[in-house]
């Protein structure tokens, strides 16, 4: 059995209605049940009724985060190796129908970029590409990982969904984590955002974390693109997915990311607005629901929000990010996937973390213990 069998037992509209029906009594019960992993409690914590409890949620989320992770924030850098993509995704700057400068880094350029990122202090790297199967395939990823291992102790990827055998090959190269976002769990609406390309196959993407888990990859990253559909309902299904995966692949670690739609070449405007207060509520809800899951925040968010996000549950943050291939050293002026908001240097971010009494960690704890 894979997650599709679980997913198909739920109805999007019924879940949305159930979330909206939650009361203050339900929220208070969920706060008392912190750490129980109840999906019903999670619905209460992301409901409109929980808005009046945000201070209580933040205090509890902070307490649970420190209990499990201490006062630490793991730092990582994303590197975009290619912006070539065969999919048409209406919200993405890399979409095939955006006729702009494309670039896929060769091995010499990879070395240049890795050296530039390493000089910033990072030891954890996230490799990102567009979804162009004929250009950036598993052999390309393996070559990139082999080079990256010369510079970094911890390597993750965020690329197109692959077959289990491909993930097994990557696992043999000591790949640490795979991030794959469903974008939206609304089956009917998914096709309107992904009209062409392999990504239009909703079920193949939905089943990807199962293939990753079966391949033995150490960590799986999940998330929904916030702004496509109702963020509360999409977040419930993300939590449902997490709950299923944790029970089936109990030796695997998991992370949740919170990408909100940012300006890019596609000029796509969010269908559903989610403000920073909503985002803070969602972060706290995830932490109260699951004290062990890693919560990650990118430079999509503002400086002011990121200055406080690690105090309410975020455990992993990127810094100094470039979302175009060659952006760290080559000045290629290639197409960016999206505009970042927080443009401070990694050291500036680390200083903010230290000044708040936390420690910026540049290498994953698992790798440090190995």
Buried (B, 14 or more C-beta within 10 A) or exposed (E): EBBEEBBEEEEBEEBBEBBBEBEEEBBBBBBEBBBEBBBEBBBBBBBEBBEEBBEBBBEBBBEBBEEBBEBBBBBBBBBBBBBBBBBBBBBBBBBBEBEEEBBBBEEEBBBBBBEBBBEBBBBBBBBBBBBBBEBBBBEBBBBBBBBBBEBBBBBBBBBBBBEBEBBBBBBEBBBBBBBBBBBBBBEEBBEEBBEEBBBBBBBBBBBBBBBBBBBBBBBBBBBBBBBBBBBBBBBBBBBBBBBBBBEBBEEBBBBBBBBBBBEBBBEBEBBBEBEBEBBBBBBBBBBBBBBEBBBBBBBBBEBEBBBBBBBBBBBBBBBBBBBBBBBBBBEBEBBBBBBBBBEBEBEEBBEBBEEEEBEBBBBBBEBEEE
